[in-house]
Amino acid sequence: MSLIVQKYGGSSLASPRHIQLAADRIKALRNSGSQVVVVVSAMGHTTDHLLKLAAKTVKTPPSRELDMLLTAGERVSMSLLAMSLQERLVPAISFTGSQSGIITSSDHSRAKILEIRPQRIQEELQKGKVVIIAGFQGVSREKEITTLGRGGSDTTAVALAASLKASRCDILTDVEGIFSADPRVVPSAKPFEFLSYDECLELASLGAKMQPRSIELAKKFSVPLWIGSSRSLMGSGTAIGPRKEESTKMESALIKGVVTQEGYHFFSTGQKLGAIISWFKDSGVALRFFSLSPGRIGFLCEEESASAVRDFLKSCDPKFLEVEKVALVSVVGEGVSNSKDILPQCLNVLEALESEALLITSNSLSLTIAVPRDLKAELAQSLHYQLIEKA
């Protein structure tokens, strides 16, 4: 008998009706002869609501107590889903992360899974039950409740699938899989039928709808993934697994997607490299991209770190340049950096749009262009048309 792990996101459990539809889908899967483990997120925007509630109550919520608060969201989802399954005469039981044997590091709000002790899950599966597990959470070896950070339910699901040696892991959301671009930005975007682990990881790290940590885990433990919509019992989706040979042209670049991401500031300074490196090392502020030219250093940082960077540069370089509201537009595919065609095509698109890039960087799987946010949609649409639709 095959074992399938399914993860339902917050949008798929947003209301009692959503939970009932999820129960119908799980029942159909179990009736097909599979054992089923379900990982759930908090309903709808519950986590955001709890964070706002904490902020209205205290100025600085202690990280331990914040974890205790946030894990309540998934506990609501798991218990309601278990009730709904039992009403449909499907035996089911719900567990918190700690009850499931998910052992994590002791880092509150950003814990990592160290091991899973799934004995209790396996015992209930042997009794014929659907086991429902609260995602996003675990317990440290010091017996403290912890959370895994944003998107942690995806990581929980893949880790459980690896530990239980599941046939596959389904990540169920409100969209029909992963698309060649964000359909809200590029209306002509199409869903993928298949992506390799590496392609999906690159897309996810640059803004696509998936949690990068979960893809890394899936690749490490060879867990087959399927990402699709929870809205219907049958539907299209994106399978993720080992790379397939898709092109007969040796060393050709196969562009898979154009990904967009917001929330960055661009800084340019004449400050010396050593001083920049020393400050970033001491401050803990993360850099995403970095460029170095004679007498000038340019870099991006996330929006929440911009004020700290600005204060530092004001103290040492009054002539620094800052561009707020910066977006990344990334072209993703095998062999991008080795292609002689991709960069010139991207530059031609920029020239046709009469826009300049703040920064361009590439690796073997992607080429990323940083531009002011108001150019994001037009650039993404043009690149998608030129590199994917015309190809």
Residue pairs with C-beta under 8 A, 6 or more apart in sequence:
1 33
1 34
1 35
2 33
2 34
2 35
2 166
2 167
3 34
3 35
3 36
3 37
3 125
3 164
3 165
3 166
3 167
4 29
4 34
4 35
4 36
4 37
4 166
4 167
4 168
4 169
4 170
5 36
5 37
5 38
5 39
5 157
5 158
5 160
5 161
5 164
5 166
5 168
5 169
5 170
6 26
6 29
6 36
6 37
6 38
6 39
6 157
6 169
6 170
6 172
7 38
7 39
7 40
7 41
7 135
7 153
7 154
7 156
7 157
7 169
7 170
7 171
7 172
8 22
8 38
8 39
8 40
8 41
8 77
8 81
8 172
8 230
9 41
9 153
9 171
9 172
9 173
9 174
9 230
10 41
10 42
10 43
10 44
10 45
10 46
10 47
11 18
11 44
11 173
11 174
12 18
12 22
12 172
12 173
12 174
12 230
13 19
13 22
13 40
13 41
13 42
13 43
13 44
13 77
13 80
13 81
14 43
14 44
15 43
15 44
16 80
18 43
18 230
19 43
19 77
19 80
19 81
19 84
20 84
21 230
21 231
22 81
22 84
22 172
22 230
23 81
23 84
23 85
23 87
23 88
23 90
24 88
24 233
25 172
25 230
25 233
26 36
26 38
26 81
26 85
26 90
26 130
27 85
27 88
27 90
28 233
29 36
30 36
30 90
30 130
34 167
35 125
36 130
36 131
37 121
37 125
37 130
37 131
37 132
37 133
37 160
37 164
37 166
38 81
38 130
38 131
38 132
38 133
39 132
39 133
39 134
39 135
39 153
39 156
39 157
39 160
40 74
40 77
40 78
40 81
40 132
40 133
40 134
40 135
40 153
41 47
41 73
41 74
41 77
41 135
41 136
41 153
42 50
42 70
42 73
42 74
42 76
42 77
42 136
43 73
43 76
43 77
43 80
46 73
46 76
47 70
47 73
50 69
50 70
50 72
50 73
51 70
53 69
54 61
54 66
54 69
55 61
61 69
63 108
63 109
64 108
64 144
66 108
66 109
67 108
67 109
67 137
67 144
67 145
67 146
67 147
68 145
70 136
70 147
71 96
71 97
71 134
71 136
71 137
71 145
71 147
74 96
74 97
74 134
74 135
74 136
74 137
74 153
75 94
75 96
75 134
77 134
78 94
78 95
78 96
78 132
78 133
78 134
79 94
81 92
81 94
81 132
82 92
82 93
82 94
82 132
85 91
85 92
85 130
85 132
86 92
90 130
91 127
91 128
91 129
91 130
92 129
92 130
92 131
92 132
93 124
93 129
93 130
93 131
93 132
94 131
94 132
94 133
94 134
95 120
95 121
95 131
95 132
95 133
95 134
96 133
96 134
96 137
97 133
97 134
97 135
97 136
97 137
97 138
97 139
97 145
97 156
98 137
98 138
98 139
98 145
99 120
100 116
100 118
100 120
100 121
100 133
100 134
100 160
101 116
101 117
101 118
101 119
101 120
101 121
102 113
102 116
102 137
102 138
102 139
102 156
102 159
102 160
103 113
103 114
103 115
103 116
103 117
103 138
103 139
103 140
103 141
104 111
104 112
104 113
104 114
104 138
104 139
104 140
104 146
104 148
105 111
105 112
105 114
105 140
105 146
106 140
106 141
106 142
106 144
106 146
107 146
108 144
108 146
108 147
109 147
109 149
110 147
110 148
110 149
111 138
111 140
111 146
111 147
111 148
111 149
112 148
113 138
113 148
113 155
113 156
113 159
114 141
116 159
116 160
116 163
118 160
118 163
118 164
121 131
121 133
121 160
121 164
122 164
124 131
125 131
133 156
133 160
135 152
135 153
135 154
135 156
135 157
136 147
136 148
136 152
136 153
136 156
137 145
137 146
137 147
137 148
137 152
137 156
138 145
138 146
138 148
138 156
139 145
139 146
140 146
148 155
148 156
148 213
150 211
151 211
151 213
151 214
152 211
152 213
154 171
154 210
154 211
154 213
154 214
155 211
155 213
155 214
155 217
157 169
157 171
157 214
158 169
158 214
158 217
158 218
158 221
158 223
158 225
159 217
160 166
160 169
161 168
161 169
161 218
161 221
161 223
162 217
162 218
162 220
162 221
162 223
166 223
167 224
168 223
168 224
168 225
168 226
169 218
169 223
169 224
169 225
169 226
170 225
170 226
170 227
170 228
171 210
171 214
171 225
171 226
171 227
171 228
172 228
172 229
172 230
173 209
173 227
173 228
173 229
173 230
174 229
174 230
174 231
175 209
175 229
176 191
176 228
176 229
176 235
176 236
176 237
177 191
177 192
177 227
177 228
177 229
177 236
177 237
177 238
178 191
178 192
178 195
178 200
178 203
178 208
178 209
178 210
178 227
178 238
178 257
179 189
179 190
179 191
179 192
179 257
180 186
180 189
180 190
180 191
180 192
180 256
180 257
180 258
180 384
180 388
181 189
181 257
181 258
181 259
181 260
181 380
181 384
182 189
182 207
182 259
182 260
182 380
183 189
185 260
185 376
185 377
185 380
185 381
186 258
186 377
186 380
186 381
186 384
188 381
188 384
188 385
188 389
189 384
191 236
191 237
191 238
192 238
192 256
192 257
193 236
193 238
193 239
194 238
194 239
194 240
194 241
194 244
195 203
195 238
195 239
195 240
195 256
196 240
196 241
196 242
196 243
196 244
196 334
197 215
197 218
197 219
197 240
197 241
197 242
197 243
198 219
198 243
198 334
198 365
199 243
199 256
199 332
199 333
199 334
199 365
200 208
200 210
200 215
200 225
200 240
201 212
201 215
201 216
201 219
202 332
202 365
202 366
203 210
203 256
203 257
203 259
203 332
204 210
204 211
204 212
204 215
205 212
206 259
206 261
206 328
206 330
206 332
206 366
206 368
207 259
207 260
207 261
207 328
207 330
208 257
208 259
210 227
215 225
215 240
217 223
218 224
218 225
218 240
222 242
224 239
224 240
224 241
225 239
225 240
225 241
226 237
226 238
226 239
226 240
227 237
227 238
227 240
228 235
228 236
228 237
228 238
229 235
229 237
243 334
246 254
247 254
251 335
251 338
252 335
252 339
253 333
253 334
253 335
253 336
253 338
253 339
253 341
253 342
254 333
254 334
254 335
255 331
255 332
255 333
255 336
255 342
255 387
255 388
255 391
256 332
256 333
256 334
257 331
257 332
257 333
257 388
258 329
258 330
258 331
258 332
258 380
258 383
258 384
258 387
258 388
259 328
259 329
259 330
259 332
260 327
260 328
260 329
260 330
260 376
260 377
260 380
261 327
261 328
261 330
262 325
262 326
262 327
262 328
262 373
262 376
263 302
263 303
264 288
264 300
264 301
264 302
264 303
264 326
264 327
264 328
264 370
265 300
265 301
265 302
265 303
265 306
265 309
265 322
265 323
265 324
265 325
265 326
266 298
266 299
266 300
266 321
266 322
266 323
266 326
266 358
266 359
266 370
267 298
267 299
267 300
267 301
267 309
267 310
267 313
267 320
267 321
267 322
267 323
268 296
268 297
268 298
268 320
268 321
269 276
269 296
269 297
269 298
269 313
269 317
269 320
269 321
270 295
270 296
270 297
270 317
270 319
270 320
271 297
271 313
271 316
271 317
271 320
273 292
273 297
275 316
276 297
276 299
279 312
280 287
283 308
283 312
285 301
285 305
285 308
285 309
286 301
286 302
286 305
287 299
287 300
287 301
288 300
288 301
288 302
288 328
289 299
289 300
289 359
289 361
289 368
289 370
290 297
290 298
290 299
290 300
291 297
291 298
291 299
291 359
291 361
292 298
298 358
298 359
299 359
300 326
300 328
300 359
300 370
301 309
306 322
306 324
310 322
313 320
313 322
314 320
323 358
323 372
325 372
325 373
325 374
326 358
326 370
326 371
326 372
326 373
327 370
327 371
327 372
327 373
327 375
327 376
328 368
328 369
328 370
329 368
329 369
329 371
329 376
329 379
329 380
329 383
330 366
330 367
330 368
330 369
331 342
331 346
331 366
331 367
331 368
331 383
331 387
332 365
332 366
333 365
333 366
334 364
334 365
335 364
336 342
336 362
336 363
336 364
336 365
336 366
336 367
337 362
337 363
337 364
337 365
337 367
338 364
342 367
342 387
343 360
343 362
343 367
345 386
345 387
346 360
346 367
346 369
346 383
348 386
349 379
349 382
349 383
349 386
350 356
350 357
350 369
350 379
352 382
353 375
353 378
353 379
353 382
355 371
355 375
355 379
357 369
357 370
357 371
358 370
358 371
358 372
359 369
359 370
360 367
360 368
360 369
360 370
361 367
361 368
362 368
369 379
371 379
